[in-house]
Amino acid sequence: MKKSRNILVLFLIMSLLLIGLTACGGSESNGESKSKFNSIEQIKKNGKIKIGVFADKPPFGYVDSDGKNQGFDVYIAKRFTKDLLGDESKVEFVLVDAASRVAYLESNKVDIIMANFTVTDERKEKVDFANPYMKLSFGIVSPDSAPITSIDQLKEKGQRLIVAKGTTAETYFTKEYPEIELLKFDQYTEIFAALKDGRGAAIANDNTELIAWAKSNPGFTVSIPAFGGQDTIAPAVAKGNTELLNWINTELDTLGKEQFIHQAYKETLNEVYGEGYTDELVVEGGKLE
């Protein structure tokens, strides 16, 4: 009886040891699957790179009628893939929305985000941005019949500047030019209607938005294409992924020598913005002038 009891105890001990080893193995496996990011070696081993892009923001990132990813960001992402893996078809485009971009990097669902991602100090705390490939700023659109070519004109009596509530343009003019009268609306459709109706002298907003609108609305021109500082659009990787970050920066530098970002603009943005705004928007070689 005692011998049987000893055998049972030994069996229980061995079972517990096996469970412990299995748990340790599972923990290591989980650790690998929850890695903060993929190394370049792992990306090459996988035979694909996962890049987050927009599905509904033409002309930067969208899905066309054939179900294919298109746009400025997509065009550049395909070239990245070709130069890293030898074939642009080895990219796996992962569709993201604005709110999920950081989370997708943090959870390793994508290797790179290229979804019209504006560089901000707040985002820099959570992801690492590579060098930029596009720039944007504030712009002013006004009627051809009464162009506003200087902010000083808006200080004159009777002039009103139209802005959308809650935008950086509203914040900028409230802080920097409190003497300028602002006409504020909740919706973008309202600000454009107000300009057409002559209720204000001009609209201030992101220049990319205004340039596109003016192109499709004859009689109006972006009379001040850029002012008030400059923001940039850049690829982003997971925080700490220095290897991939350095590769992207080197790639942008290499592409700059062949003016590739200008080519991307011509193929994807020229129809919307026109050749006249290339220098206002394109950053070549990852370097601001």
C-alpha positions in Angstrom: 0.0 0.0 0.0 2.9 2.4 0.9 4.6 1.5 -2.3 1.5 2.4 -4.3 1.2 5.7 -2.5 4.8 6.6 -3.3 4.2 5.8 -7.0 1.1 8.0 -6.9 3.0 10.9 -5.3 5.8 10.5 -7.9 3.3 10.5 -10.7 1.7 13.7 -9.4 5.1 15.4 -9.1 6.0 14.5 -12.7 2.6 15.8 -13.9 3.2 19.1 -12.2 6.7 19.4 -13.7 5.3 18.7 -17.2 2.6 21.3 -16.7 5.2 23.8 -15.6 7.4 23.2 -18.6 4.4 23.5 -20.9 3.4 26.8 -19.3 7.0 28.1 -19.7 7.0 27.1 -23.4 3.7 28.7 -24.0 4.8 31.9 -22.3 7.8 32.1 -24.7 5.6 31.4 -27.6 3.2 34.1 -26.6 6.1 36.4 -26.1 7.2 35.9 -29.6 3.7 36.4 -31.0 3.3 39.6 -29.0 6.7 41.0 -30.2 6.7 44.8 -30.3 7.7 44.7 -33.9 9.2 42.6 -36.7 12.8 43.0 -37.6 13.8 43.4 -41.3 15.1 39.8 -41.2 11.7 38.6 -40.0 9.9 40.7 -42.6 12.1 39.1 -45.3 11.5 35.6 -43.8 7.8 36.2 -43.9 8.1 37.3 -47.5 5.8 40.3 -47.0 5.6 43.7 -45.3 2.4 44.9 -43.7 1.7 48.6 -44.4 -1.3 50.5 -43.0 -3.1 52.7 -45.5 -6.5 54.5 -45.8 -9.3 53.0 -47.7 -11.4 56.1 -48.1 -9.2 59.2 -48.4 -8.5 59.9 -52.0 -6.1 60.9 -53.4 -3.8 59.7 -50.6 -5.2 56.2 -49.9 -8.3 54.5 -51.2 -9.7 51.3 -52.8 -10.7 51.7 -56.4 -13.7 50.0 -58.2 -11.5 47.0 -58.9 -10.8 46.5 -55.2 -7.2 47.7 -55.6 -5.3 50.1 -53.3 -4.5 53.4 -54.9 -3.2 56.8 -54.0 -0.1 58.9 -53.1 0.7 57.0 -49.9 0.1 53.6 -51.7 2.3 54.5 -54.6 5.3 55.2 -52.3 4.6 52.1 -50.2 4.8 49.9 -53.2 8.2 51.3 -54.0 9.4 50.7 -50.4 8.2 47.1 -50.8 10.0 46.6 -54.1 13.3 47.9 -52.8 13.1 45.9 -49.6 11.7 42.6 -50.8 12.4 42.8 -54.6 8.7 42.7 -55.6 6.0 45.4 -55.0 3.4 42.7 -54.8 4.8 41.4 -51.6 3.1 44.2 -49.7 0.1 43.4 -47.6 -2.0 46.6 -47.3 -3.8 46.8 -44.0 -6.8 49.2 -44.0 -6.8 51.6 -41.1 -8.8 54.6 -40.0 -7.4 57.7 -38.4 -8.0 56.6 -34.8 -6.4 53.1 -35.2 -3.1 54.1 -36.7 -1.1 54.2 -33.5 -2.8 51.1 -32.1 -2.0 49.1 -35.2 1.7 49.8 -34.8 1.7 49.2 -31.1 0.0 45.8 -31.5 2.3 44.8 -34.4 -0.6 44.5 -36.9 1.4 46.6 -39.3 5.1 47.2 -39.9 4.7 50.7 -41.3 1.9 53.3 -41.2 1.6 55.3 -44.4 -1.9 56.7 -44.0 -1.5 60.5 -44.5 0.0 60.6 -41.0 0.8 64.1 -39.7 3.7 64.3 -37.4 2.8 65.8 -34.0 4.6 65.9 -30.6 1.8 63.8 -29.0 2.2 61.0 -31.6 5.9 61.1 -31.2 5.5 59.8 -27.7 3.9 56.6 -29.0 5.4 55.9 -32.4 8.7 56.7 -34.2 8.3 58.9 -37.3 10.7 58.6 -40.3 11.6 61.6 -42.3 8.7 63.4 -44.2 7.6 63.0 -47.8 4.9 65.7 -47.8 4.3 69.0 -46.1 1.2 71.0 -45.4 0.4 74.3 -43.8 -2.5 76.8 -43.5 -3.8 78.4 -46.7 -6.3 81.1 -47.6 -8.7 80.8 -50.5 -10.6 83.9 -51.8 -12.5 85.0 -54.9 -10.6 85.9 -58.0 -12.5 89.2 -58.1 -11.2 90.2 -54.7 -8.1 88.2 -53.9 -6.7 88.2 -50.4 -2.9 88.1 -50.9 -1.8 89.3 -47.5 -3.1 88.6 -44.0 -2.9 92.3 -43.3 -5.8 92.8 -45.7 -8.0 90.9 -43.3 -7.3 93.5 -40.6 -9.2 96.1 -42.5 -12.6 97.1 -41.4 -15.5 95.1 -42.8 -13.3 92.1 -43.7 -14.3 88.8 -42.2 -12.3 85.5 -42.3 -14.3 82.3 -42.5 -13.1 79.3 -40.4 -14.5 76.0 -39.3 -15.0 75.6 -35.5 -12.5 73.5 -33.7 -9.8 73.6 -36.4 -6.2 74.6 -36.0 -6.9 77.5 -38.3 -9.4 78.9 -35.8 -7.0 78.4 -32.9 -4.2 80.1 -34.9 -6.1 83.2 -35.8 -7.6 83.6 -32.4 -4.2 83.5 -30.8 -2.0 85.3 -33.4 -4.5 87.8 -34.9 -7.2 88.6 -32.4 -8.0 91.8 -34.2 -9.3 89.8 -37.3 -13.0 89.1 -37.2 -13.8 85.4 -37.6 -16.9 84.0 -39.1 -17.3 80.5 -37.7 -19.2 77.5 -38.9 -19.5 73.9 -37.7 -19.4 72.2 -41.1 -17.0 72.5 -44.1 -20.0 72.7 -46.4 -21.0 75.8 -44.5 -17.7 77.6 -44.8 -17.6 77.1 -48.5 -21.2 78.2 -49.0 -20.4 81.3 -46.9 -17.5 82.2 -49.2 -19.6 81.7 -52.3 -22.4 83.9 -50.8 -19.9 86.7 -50.0 -20.5 86.6 -46.3 -16.7 86.6 -45.8 -13.6 87.7 -47.6 -11.7 84.4 -47.5 -11.5 81.0 -45.9 -8.5 79.8 -43.8 -7.9 76.1 -43.5 -5.3 73.4 -44.3 -3.9 74.2 -47.6 -4.4 70.7 -49.0 -8.1 71.0 -48.4 -8.4 74.4 -49.9 -6.3 73.7 -53.0 -8.4 70.7 -53.9 -11.6 72.7 -53.4 -10.4 75.7 -55.5 -9.5 73.4 -58.3 -13.1 72.3 -58.6 -14.7 75.7 -58.0 -13.9 78.2 -60.8 -13.7 81.8 -59.6 -11.8 81.0 -56.5 -8.0 80.8 -55.9 -5.7 79.8 -53.1 -4.3 83.3 -52.9 -2.0 82.5 -49.9 -0.9 78.9 -50.4 1.1 78.5 -47.2 1.6 80.4 -43.9 1.7 80.0 -40.1 4.3 77.3 -39.8 4.5 73.9 -41.4 3.3 70.4 -40.6 4.6 67.3 -42.3 3.4 63.8 -43.3 5.8 60.9 -42.7 5.9 57.1 -42.4 5.7 55.8 -38.9 7.0 52.6 -37.2 6.6 51.1 -33.8 8.3 52.9 -31.0 11.9 51.6 -30.8 12.0 50.0 -34.2 15.2 51.8 -35.1 16.4 49.3 -37.7 13.3 49.8 -39.9 13.2 53.5 -39.2 16.8 53.9 -40.4 16.0 51.8 -43.5 13.1 54.0 -44.4 15.2 57.2 -44.0 18.0 55.8 -46.2 15.4 54.7 -48.7 13.8 58.2 -48.8 17.3 59.7 -49.3 17.9 57.3 -52.2 14.6 58.0 -53.8 15.2 61.7 -53.5 18.1 61.4 -55.9 15.7 60.3 -58.6 13.0 62.7 -57.6 10.7 59.8 -56.9 8.2 61.7 -54.7 7.7 64.2 -57.5 6.9 61.2 -59.7 4.4 59.9 -57.1 2.8 63.4 -57.0 2.5 63.5 -60.8 0.9 60.0 -60.9 -1.5 60.5 -58.0 -2.0 64.1 -56.9 -1.4 66.2 -60.0 -5.0 65.8 -61.3 -6.3 67.2 -58.0 -3.8 69.8 -57.1 -2.1 70.6 -60.4 1.6 71.1 -61.2 1.7 74.6 -59.7 1.5 73.2 -56.1 4.2 70.6 -56.3 6.8 72.6 -54.4 4.2 73.5 -51.8 3.4 69.9 -51.0 6.3 67.6 -51.9 9.2 66.8 -49.7 11.9 65.1 -51.7 14.6 62.9 -50.1 13.1 63.2 -46.7 14.5 66.7 -46.2 12.7 70.0 -45.9 14.2 72.9 -47.8 
